[in-house]
Amino acid sequence: MKSKIAKAINLSRYAPVAIVFTDEKPEEAIQFKEGIWGCAVAMLKAAAKGRTAVFDRKTYGCMGGGAGLCFGNTYVGFPGGIEYFLSMGNKEFCASEIGKNIIKNMPALSHGEAYKKSPEFAKSFADSLPYYDVPTEYVLFKPLEKILPGEKPEVVVFLATPDQISALAVLANYARHGGDNVIVPWGAGCHSICLIPFNEGKSDNPRGVIGLIDISARKQVEKDILSFSVPYKMFLEMESNVEESFLAREEWLNIKERN
């Protein structure tokens, strides 16, 4: 499937990526090894460069990835509590025999990531996530152009520069009332790529999601790249409006030249 949006915004560095829920595992797909830490954002980049990446309930990379990829609330049982990890750390847990072993590989657990001021604020965030347990065995990251007949993406993700993110945000608002049809929620990088836009797809008026503002995930992408994710039905809406929109007008074409 070719994207008119990608051509109109000159998306040459990274191709659009489709997120697919499936029970079929492509033979050529790359996958994390079971029990080995990995970041879903790295797999997203690989898919945007032409590879197909696959995840299942044993190979989602990290607990945040499990939740972000729609494998349910994988934060349950997080060592020392996810609310402490995101805030001020859990020194009492880290002093225990179990904790001492865990912090060897997760030193931030002792002092926290300081993304939230207190465990209370962090817990409210974790409790508010729209967890979803995908009914299929696999979640795929696949180049949109490689989608096969009969395959239906759940979400389409663009990795884009600020100019291109601007164009995507304007296009998302083009055929909608108001100007608040795009959100920038805080959360893990994979939350903004898959879980949150997938949840938006359940709405009659879904919103686009600007993501990769997660500081921990930023090192996986270049400094000038953010993500823009939309549920598939919103992607189709945006695709249908490309030719008649600002994307064919001089104001945008002048900006497009520098991308």
FIKEZA-795420 format. One record per residue (C-alpha): x, y, z; residue in one letter. Coordinates in Angstrom, 1 decimal, padded with zeros to 4 digits. Layout:
<r><px>X</px><py>Y</py><pz>Z</pz><rest>A</rest></r>
...
END
This chain:
<r><px>000.0</px><py>000.0</py><pz>000.0</pz><rest>M</rest></r>
<r><px>001.5</px><py>003.3</py><pz>-001.1</pz><rest>K</rest></r>
<r><px>000.8</px><py>006.3</py><pz>001.0</pz><rest>S</rest></r>
<r><px>-000.1</px><py>009.6</py><pz>-000.6</pz><rest>K</rest></r>
<r><px>000.7</px><py>011.3</py><pz>002.6</pz><rest>I</rest></r>
<r><px>004.3</px><py>010.0</py><pz>002.7</pz><rest>A</rest></r>
<r><px>004.9</px><py>011.3</py><pz>-000.9</pz><rest>K</rest></r>
<r><px>003.3</px><py>014.7</py><pz>-000.1</pz><rest>A</rest></r>
<r><px>005.4</px><py>015.3</py><pz>002.9</pz><rest>I</rest></r>
<r><px>008.6</px><py>013.9</py><pz>001.3</pz><rest>N</rest></r>
<r><px>008.9</px><py>011.1</py><pz>003.9</pz><rest>L</rest></r>
<r><px>012.1</px><py>009.7</py><pz>002.5</pz><rest>S</rest></r>
<r><px>014.2</px><py>008.8</py><pz>005.6</pz><rest>R</rest></r>
<r><px>011.7</px><py>006.4</py><pz>007.1</pz><rest>Y</rest></r>
<r><px>008.7</px><py>004.8</py><pz>005.4</pz><rest>A</rest></r>
<r><px>005.3</px><py>004.6</py><pz>007.2</pz><rest>P</rest></r>
<r><px>004.9</px><py>001.5</py><pz>009.4</pz><rest>V</rest></r>
<r><px>001.7</px><py>-000.5</py><pz>009.8</pz><rest>A</rest></r>
<r><px>000.9</px><py>-002.2</py><pz>013.1</pz><rest>I</rest></r>
<r><px>-000.9</px><py>-005.5</py><pz>012.6</pz><rest>V</rest></r>
<r><px>-002.5</px><py>-007.9</py><pz>015.1</pz><rest>F</rest></r>
<r><px>-002.2</px><py>-011.5</py><pz>013.7</pz><rest>T</rest></r>
<r><px>-001.8</px><py>-015.2</py><pz>014.4</pz><rest>D</rest></r>
<r><px>000.6</px><py>-015.6</py><pz>011.5</pz><rest>E</rest></r>
<r><px>004.3</px><py>-015.1</py><pz>012.0</pz><rest>K</rest></r>
<r><px>006.1</px><py>-014.1</py><pz>008.8</pz><rest>P</rest></r>
<r><px>009.1</px><py>-016.3</py><pz>008.2</pz><rest>E</rest></r>
<r><px>011.4</px><py>-013.3</py><pz>007.5</pz><rest>E</rest></r>
<r><px>010.4</px><py>-011.3</py><pz>010.6</pz><rest>A</rest></r>
<r><px>013.0</px><py>-010.2</py><pz>013.1</pz><rest>I</rest></r>
<r><px>012.2</px><py>-010.8</py><pz>016.8</pz><rest>Q</rest></r>
<r><px>013.7</px><py>-010.2</py><pz>020.2</pz><rest>F</rest></r>
<r><px>015.0</px><py>-013.4</py><pz>022.0</pz><rest>K</rest></r>
<r><px>012.9</px><py>-014.6</py><pz>024.9</pz><rest>E</rest></r>
<r><px>014.1</px><py>-013.1</py><pz>028.2</pz><rest>G</rest></r>
<r><px>016.3</px><py>-010.5</py><pz>026.5</pz><rest>I</rest></r>
<r><px>015.7</px><py>-006.8</py><pz>027.1</pz><rest>W</rest></r>
<r><px>014.9</px><py>-004.8</py><pz>023.9</pz><rest>G</rest></r>
<r><px>013.2</px><py>-001.6</py><pz>022.9</pz><rest>C</rest></r>
<r><px>010.2</px><py>-001.6</py><pz>020.6</pz><rest>A</rest></r>
<r><px>011.3</px><py>001.7</py><pz>019.2</pz><rest>V</rest></r>
<r><px>014.4</px><py>000.1</py><pz>017.7</pz><rest>A</rest></r>
<r><px>012.1</px><py>-002.4</py><pz>016.0</pz><rest>M</rest></r>
<r><px>009.9</px><py>000.4</py><pz>014.7</pz><rest>L</rest></r>
<r><px>013.0</px><py>002.0</py><pz>013.0</pz><rest>K</rest></r>
<r><px>013.9</px><py>-001.4</py><pz>011.5</pz><rest>A</rest></r>
<r><px>010.3</px><py>-001.7</py><pz>010.1</pz><rest>A</rest></r>
<r><px>010.5</px><py>001.9</py><pz>008.8</pz><rest>A</rest></r>
<r><px>013.7</px><py>000.8</py><pz>006.9</pz><rest>K</rest></r>
<r><px>011.9</px><py>-002.2</py><pz>005.3</pz><rest>G</rest></r>
<r><px>012.1</px><py>-005.0</py><pz>007.8</pz><rest>R</rest></r>
<r><px>009.1</px><py>-006.8</py><pz>009.4</pz><rest>T</rest></r>
<r><px>009.3</px><py>-007.1</py><pz>013.2</pz><rest>A</rest></r>
<r><px>007.2</px><py>-009.5</py><pz>015.3</pz><rest>V</rest></r>
<r><px>006.4</px><py>-009.6</py><pz>019.0</pz><rest>F</rest></r>
<r><px>004.6</px><py>-012.1</py><pz>021.2</pz><rest>D</rest></r>
<r><px>004.0</px><py>-012.4</py><pz>024.9</pz><rest>R</rest></r>
<r><px>007.5</px><py>-013.8</py><pz>025.5</pz><rest>K</rest></r>
<r><px>009.4</px><py>-011.4</py><pz>023.3</pz><rest>T</rest></r>
<r><px>008.1</px><py>-007.9</py><pz>023.8</pz><rest>Y</rest></r>
<r><px>011.4</px><py>-006.6</py><pz>025.2</pz><rest>G</rest></r>
<r><px>010.5</px><py>-004.9</py><pz>028.4</pz><rest>C</rest></r>
<r><px>007.5</px><py>-004.5</py><pz>030.8</pz><rest>M</rest></r>
<r><px>006.7</px><py>-001.1</py><pz>029.3</pz><rest>G</rest></r>
<r><px>006.8</px><py>-002.7</py><pz>025.8</pz><rest>G</rest></r>
<r><px>004.4</px><py>-005.4</py><pz>026.9</pz><rest>G</rest></r>
<r><px>001.8</px><py>-002.8</py><pz>027.9</pz><rest>A</rest></r>
<r><px>002.6</px><py>-000.5</py><pz>024.9</pz><rest>G</rest></r>
<r><px>002.2</px><py>-003.3</py><pz>022.4</pz><rest>L</rest></r>
<r><px>-001.2</px><py>-004.3</py><pz>023.8</pz><rest>C</rest></r>
<r><px>-000.2</px><py>-007.4</py><pz>025.6</pz><rest>F</rest></r>
<r><px>-002.2</px><py>-006.4</py><pz>028.7</pz><rest>G</rest></r>
<r><px>-001.1</px><py>-004.7</py><pz>031.9</pz><rest>N</rest></r>
<r><px>002.5</px><py>-006.1</py><pz>032.1</pz><rest>T</rest></r>
<r><px>003.3</px><py>-003.6</py><pz>034.9</pz><rest>Y</rest></r>
<r><px>001.6</px><py>-005.9</py><pz>037.4</pz><rest>V</rest></r>
<r><px>004.4</px><py>-007.3</py><pz>039.5</pz><rest>G</rest></r>
<r><px>007.0</px><py>-004.8</py><pz>038.4</pz><rest>F</rest></r>
<r><px>009.9</px><py>-005.2</py><pz>040.8</pz><rest>P</rest></r>
<r><px>009.5</px><py>-002.7</py><pz>043.6</pz><rest>G</rest></r>
<r><px>006.5</px><py>-001.1</py><pz>041.9</pz><rest>G</rest></r>
<r><px>006.3</px><py>000.8</py><pz>038.6</pz><rest>I</rest></r>
<r><px>005.1</px><py>003.9</py><pz>040.6</pz><rest>E</rest></r>
<r><px>008.5</px><py>004.0</py><pz>042.4</pz><rest>Y</rest></r>
<r><px>010.5</px><py>003.3</py><pz>039.3</pz><rest>F</rest></r>
<r><px>008.9</px><py>006.2</py><pz>037.5</pz><rest>L</rest></r>
<r><px>009.4</px><py>008.6</py><pz>040.4</pz><rest>S</rest></r>
<r><px>011.7</px><py>008.4</py><pz>043.4</pz><rest>M</rest></r>
<r><px>012.9</px><py>004.8</py><pz>043.5</pz><rest>G</rest></r>
<r><px>012.3</px><py>002.2</py><pz>046.1</pz><rest>N</rest></r>
<r><px>015.2</px><py>002.1</py><pz>048.5</pz><rest>K</rest></r>
<r><px>013.5</px><py>-000.3</py><pz>050.9</pz><rest>E</rest></r>
<r><px>012.9</px><py>-002.9</py><pz>048.2</pz><rest>F</rest></r>
<r><px>016.4</px><py>-002.4</py><pz>046.8</pz><rest>C</rest></r>
<r><px>017.9</px><py>-003.2</py><pz>050.2</pz><rest>A</rest></r>
<r><px>016.2</px><py>-006.6</py><pz>050.2</pz><rest>S</rest></r>
<r><px>018.0</px><py>-009.7</py><pz>048.8</pz><rest>E</rest></r>
<r><px>015.7</px><py>-009.8</py><pz>045.8</pz><rest>I</rest></r>
<r><px>016.1</px><py>-006.1</py><pz>045.2</pz><rest>G</rest></r>
<r><px>019.9</px><py>-006.3</py><pz>045.4</pz><rest>K</rest></r>
<r><px>020.0</px><py>-008.8</py><pz>042.6</pz><rest>N</rest></r>
<r><px>017.6</px><py>-006.8</py><pz>040.4</pz><rest>I</rest></r>
<r><px>019.3</px><py>-003.4</py><pz>040.7</pz><rest>I</rest></r>
<r><px>022.5</px><py>-004.9</py><pz>039.2</pz><rest>K</rest></r>
<r><px>020.6</px><py>-004.8</py><pz>035.9</pz><rest>N</rest></r>
<r><px>018.2</px><py>-002.0</py><pz>036.8</pz><rest>M</rest></r>
<r><px>020.1</px><py>000.6</py><pz>038.8</pz><rest>P</rest></r>
<r><px>017.5</px><py>003.3</py><pz>038.2</pz><rest>A</rest></r>
<r><px>015.2</px><py>001.3</py><pz>040.5</pz><rest>L</rest></r>
<r><px>017.1</px><py>002.6</py><pz>043.5</pz><rest>S</rest></r>
<r><px>016.7</px><py>006.3</py><pz>042.8</pz><rest>H</rest></r>
<r><px>013.9</px><py>006.3</py><pz>040.2</pz><rest>G</rest></r>
<r><px>013.7</px><py>008.0</py><pz>036.8</pz><rest>E</rest></r>
<r><px>012.1</px><py>011.2</py><pz>038.2</pz><rest>A</rest></r>
<r><px>009.6</px><py>011.4</py><pz>035.4</pz><rest>Y</rest></r>
<r><px>006.9</px><py>011.8</py><pz>038.0</pz><rest>K</rest></r>
<r><px>007.2</px><py>013.8</py><pz>041.3</pz><rest>K</rest></r>
<r><px>005.9</px><py>011.1</py><pz>043.6</pz><rest>S</rest></r>
<r><px>004.7</px><py>007.5</py><pz>043.5</pz><rest>P</rest></r>
<r><px>001.2</px><py>008.8</py><pz>043.8</pz><rest>E</rest></r>
<r><px>001.4</px><py>010.8</py><pz>040.6</pz><rest>F</rest></r>
<r><px>003.1</px><py>007.9</py><pz>038.9</pz><rest>A</rest></r>
<r><px>000.5</px><py>005.4</py><pz>040.0</pz><rest>K</rest></r>
<r><px>-002.3</px><py>007.6</py><pz>038.7</pz><rest>S</rest></r>
<r><px>-000.6</px><py>007.6</py><pz>035.3</pz><rest>F</rest></r>
<r><px>-000.1</px><py>003.8</py><pz>035.3</pz><rest>A</rest></r>
<r><px>-003.7</px><py>003.2</py><pz>036.4</pz><rest>D</rest></r>
<r><px>-005.0</px><py>005.5</py><pz>033.6</pz><rest>S</rest></r>
<r><px>-003.4</px><py>003.7</py><pz>030.7</pz><rest>L</rest></r>
<r><px>-006.0</px><py>002.1</py><pz>028.3</pz><rest>P</rest></r>
<r><px>-004.6</px><py>-001.4</py><pz>028.7</pz><rest>Y</rest></r>
<r><px>-005.6</px><py>-003.9</py><pz>026.0</pz><rest>Y</rest></r>
<r><px>-004.9</px><py>-007.6</py><pz>025.8</pz><rest>D</rest></r>
<r><px>-004.6</px><py>-008.4</py><pz>022.1</pz><rest>V</rest></r>
<r><px>-006.6</px><py>-011.5</py><pz>021.1</pz><rest>P</rest></r>
<r><px>-004.0</px><py>-012.6</py><pz>018.6</pz><rest>T</rest></r>
<r><px>-000.6</px><py>-014.3</py><pz>019.2</pz><rest>E</rest></r>
<r><px>001.5</px><py>-011.7</py><pz>017.5</pz><rest>Y</rest></r>
<r><px>001.9</px><py>-008.0</py><pz>017.0</pz><rest>V</rest></r>
<r><px>003.7</px><py>-007.0</py><pz>013.8</pz><rest>L</rest></r>
<r><px>005.5</px><py>-003.8</py><pz>012.8</pz><rest>F</rest></r>
<r><px>005.5</px><py>-003.9</py><pz>009.0</pz><rest>K</rest></r>
<r><px>006.3</px><py>-001.4</py><pz>006.2</pz><rest>P</rest></r>
<r><px>002.9</px><py>-000.1</py><pz>005.1</pz><rest>L</rest></r>
<r><px>003.8</px><py>-000.7</py><pz>001.4</pz><rest>E</rest></r>
<r><px>004.2</px><py>-004.5</py><pz>002.2</pz><rest>K</rest></r>
<r><px>000.7</px><py>-004.9</py><pz>003.6</pz><rest>I</rest></r>
<r><px>-001.0</px><py>-007.8</py><pz>001.8</pz><rest>L</rest></r>
<r><px>-004.6</px><py>-008.0</py><pz>000.5</pz><rest>P</rest></r>
<r><px>-006.8</px><py>-009.0</py><pz>003.4</pz><rest>G</rest></r>
<r><px>-004.4</px><py>-007.6</py><pz>006.1</pz><rest>E</rest></r>
<r><px>-005.9</px><py>-004.8</py><pz>008.1</pz><rest>K</rest></r>
<r><px>-003.5</px><py>-002.5</py><pz>010.1</pz><rest>P</rest></r>
<r><px>-004.7</px><py>-001.3</py><pz>013.5</pz><rest>E</rest></r>
<r><px>-002.3</px><py>001.7</py><pz>013.5</pz><rest>V</rest></r>
<r><px>-000.1</px><py>003.5</py><pz>011.0</pz><rest>V</rest></r>
<r><px>003.1</px><py>005.2</py><pz>012.3</pz><rest>V</rest></r>
<r><px>005.2</px><py>007.9</py><pz>010.7</pz><rest>F</rest></r>
<r><px>008.7</px><py>008.7</py><pz>011.9</pz><rest>L</rest></r>
<r><px>009.1</px><py>012.3</py><pz>010.9</pz><rest>A</rest></r>
<r><px>010.9</px><py>015.6</py><pz>011.3</pz><rest>T</rest></r>
<r><px>009.3</px><py>018.7</py><pz>012.9</pz><rest>P</rest></r>
<r><px>008.3</px><py>020.1</py><pz>009.5</pz><rest>D</rest></r>
<r><px>006.6</px><py>016.8</py><pz>008.6</pz><rest>Q</rest></r>
<r><px>005.0</px><py>016.4</py><pz>012.0</pz><rest>I</rest></r>
<r><px>003.5</px><py>019.9</py><pz>011.5</pz><rest>S</rest></r>
<r><px>002.1</px><py>018.8</py><pz>008.2</pz><rest>A</rest></r>
<r><px>000.6</px><py>015.6</py><pz>009.7</pz><rest>L</rest></r>
<r><px>-000.9</px><py>017.6</py><pz>012.6</pz><rest>A</rest></r>
<r><px>-002.5</px><py>020.1</py><pz>010.2</pz><rest>V</rest></r>
<r><px>-003.8</px><py>017.3</py><pz>007.9</pz><rest>L</rest></r>
<r><px>-005.3</px><py>015.5</py><pz>010.9</pz><rest>A</rest></r>
<r><px>-007.4</px><py>018.6</py><pz>011.7</pz><rest>N</rest></r>
<r><px>-008.2</px><py>019.4</py><pz>008.0</pz><rest>Y</rest></r>
<r><px>-011.6</px><py>017.7</py><pz>007.8</pz><rest>A</rest></r>
<r><px>-012.5</px><py>018.0</py><pz>011.5</pz><rest>R</rest></r>
<r><px>-014.3</px><py>020.5</py><pz>013.7</pz><rest>H</rest></r>
<r><px>-012.0</px><py>022.4</py><pz>016.1</pz><rest>G</rest></r>
<r><px>-008.3</px><py>022.2</py><pz>016.4</pz><rest>G</rest></r>
<r><px>-007.7</px><py>019.6</py><pz>019.0</pz><rest>D</rest></r>
<r><px>-007.6</px><py>016.5</py><pz>016.9</pz><rest>N</rest></r>
<r><px>-004.0</px><py>015.7</py><pz>017.8</pz><rest>V</rest></r>
<r><px>-002.6</px><py>014.9</py><pz>021.3</pz><rest>I</rest></r>
<r><px>000.8</px><py>014.6</py><pz>022.8</pz><rest>V</rest></r>
<r><px>000.4</px><py>012.3</py><pz>025.8</pz><rest>P</rest></r>
<r><px>003.2</px><py>011.5</py><pz>028.2</pz><rest>W</rest></r>
<r><px>004.2</px><py>007.9</py><pz>028.4</pz><rest>G</rest></r>
<r><px>006.6</px><py>005.3</py><pz>027.2</pz><rest>A</rest></r>
<r><px>007.6</px><py>005.5</py><pz>023.5</pz><rest>G</rest></r>
<r><px>005.7</px><py>002.3</py><pz>022.7</pz><rest>C</rest></r>
<r><px>002.6</px><py>003.6</py><pz>024.4</pz><rest>H</rest></r>
<r><px>002.5</px><py>006.5</py><pz>022.0</pz><rest>S</rest></r>
<r><px>003.2</px><py>004.3</py><pz>019.0</pz><rest>I</rest></r>
<r><px>000.7</px><py>001.5</py><pz>019.6</pz><rest>C</rest></r>
<r><px>-001.5</px><py>001.4</py><pz>022.7</pz><rest>L</rest></r>
<r><px>-002.7</px><py>005.0</py><pz>022.8</pz><rest>I</rest></r>
<r><px>-003.4</px><py>005.4</py><pz>019.0</pz><rest>P</rest></r>
<r><px>-005.1</px><py>001.9</py><pz>019.0</pz><rest>F</rest></r>
<r><px>-007.3</px><py>003.1</py><pz>021.8</pz><rest>N</rest></r>
<r><px>-008.1</px><py>006.2</py><pz>019.9</pz><rest>E</rest></r>
<r><px>-009.4</px><py>004.0</py><pz>017.1</pz><rest>G</rest></r>
<r><px>-012.3</px><py>002.9</py><pz>019.3</pz><rest>K</rest></r>
<r><px>-013.6</px><py>006.5</py><pz>019.3</pz><rest>S</rest></r>
<r><px>-016.0</px><py>007.9</py><pz>016.7</pz><rest>D</rest></r>
<r><px>-013.6</px><py>010.8</py><pz>016.3</pz><rest>N</rest></r>
<r><px>-010.1</px><py>009.4</py><pz>016.9</pz><rest>P</rest></r>
<r><px>-007.1</px><py>011.7</py><pz>017.4</pz><rest>R</rest></r>
<r><px>-003.6</px><py>011.6</py><pz>016.0</pz><rest>G</rest></r>
<r><px>-000.9</px><py>010.9</py><pz>018.6</pz><rest>V</rest></r>
<r><px>002.5</px><py>012.7</py><pz>018.5</pz><rest>I</rest></r>
<r><px>005.0</px><py>010.5</py><pz>020.4</pz><rest>G</rest></r>
<r><px>008.6</px><py>009.5</py><pz>021.2</pz><rest>L</rest></r>
<r><px>008.7</px><py>012.3</py><pz>023.8</pz><rest>I</rest></r>
<r><px>009.8</px><py>009.6</py><pz>026.2</pz><rest>D</rest></r>
<r><px>013.3</px><py>010.6</py><pz>027.4</pz><rest>I</rest></r>
<r><px>014.3</px><py>006.9</py><pz>027.8</pz><rest>S</rest></r>
<r><px>013.3</px><py>006.2</py><pz>024.2</pz><rest>A</rest></r>
<r><px>014.9</px><py>009.3</py><pz>022.6</pz><rest>R</rest></r>
<r><px>018.3</px><py>007.6</py><pz>022.3</pz><rest>K</rest></r>
<r><px>016.7</px><py>005.1</py><pz>019.9</pz><rest>Q</rest></r>
<r><px>016.0</px><py>007.9</py><pz>017.3</pz><rest>V</rest></r>
<r><px>017.8</px><py>010.9</py><pz>015.8</pz><rest>E</rest></r>
<r><px>017.4</px><py>014.2</py><pz>017.6</pz><rest>K</rest></r>
<r><px>015.1</px><py>015.6</py><pz>014.9</pz><rest>D</rest></r>
<r><px>012.6</px><py>012.6</py><pz>014.8</pz><rest>I</rest></r>
<r><px>009.3</px><py>012.2</py><pz>016.5</pz><rest>L</rest></r>
<r><px>006.5</px><py>009.8</py><pz>015.8</pz><rest>S</rest></r>
<r><px>003.0</px><py>010.5</py><pz>014.5</pz><rest>F</rest></r>
<r><px>000.6</px><py>007.6</py><pz>014.9</pz><rest>S</rest></r>
<r><px>-003.0</px><py>007.3</py><pz>013.9</pz><rest>V</rest></r>
<r><px>-005.6</px><py>004.5</py><pz>014.0</pz><rest>P</rest></r>
<r><px>-006.1</px><py>003.0</py><pz>010.5</pz><rest>Y</rest></r>
<r><px>-009.5</px><py>004.5</py><pz>009.9</pz><rest>K</rest></r>
<r><px>-008.1</px><py>008.0</py><pz>010.6</pz><rest>M</rest></r>
<r><px>-005.1</px><py>007.3</py><pz>008.3</pz><rest>F</rest></r>
<r><px>-007.6</px><py>006.5</py><pz>005.5</pz><rest>L</rest></r>
<r><px>-009.4</px><py>009.7</py><pz>006.2</pz><rest>E</rest></r>
<r><px>-006.2</px><py>011.7</py><pz>006.0</pz><rest>M</rest></r>
<r><px>-005.1</px><py>009.9</py><pz>002.8</pz><rest>E</rest></r>
<r><px>-008.4</px><py>010.9</py><pz>001.1</pz><rest>S</rest></r>
<r><px>-007.8</px><py>014.6</py><pz>001.8</pz><rest>N</rest></r>
<r><px>-004.2</px><py>014.9</py><pz>000.5</pz><rest>V</rest></r>
<r><px>-004.9</px><py>016.3</py><pz>-003.0</pz><rest>E</rest></r>
<r><px>-007.3</px><py>019.0</py><pz>-002.0</pz><rest>E</rest></r>
<r><px>-005.5</px><py>020.2</py><pz>001.1</pz><rest>S</rest></r>
<r><px>-002.7</px><py>022.6</py><pz>001.8</pz><rest>F</rest></r>
<r><px>-000.3</px><py>019.9</py><pz>000.9</pz><rest>L</rest></r>
<r><px>-000.7</px><py>020.9</py><pz>-002.8</pz><rest>A</rest></r>
<r><px>-000.4</px><py>024.7</py><pz>-002.0</pz><rest>R</rest></r>
<r><px>002.7</px><py>026.9</py><pz>-002.2</pz><rest>E</rest></r>
<r><px>003.0</px><py>027.6</py><pz>001.5</pz><rest>E</rest></r>
<r><px>003.7</px><py>023.9</py><pz>002.2</pz><rest>W</rest></r>
<r><px>005.6</px><py>023.2</py><pz>-001.0</pz><rest>L</rest></r>
<r><px>008.2</px><py>025.9</py><pz>000.0</pz><rest>N</rest></r>
<r><px>008.6</px><py>024.1</py><pz>003.4</pz><rest>I</rest></r>
<r><px>008.7</px><py>020.6</py><pz>001.7</pz><rest>K</rest></r>
<r><px>011.7</px><py>021.6</py><pz>-000.3</pz><rest>E</rest></r>
<r><px>014.0</px><py>021.8</py><pz>002.8</pz><rest>R</rest></r>
<r><px>013.0</px><py>018.2</py><pz>003.7</pz><rest>N</rest></r>
END
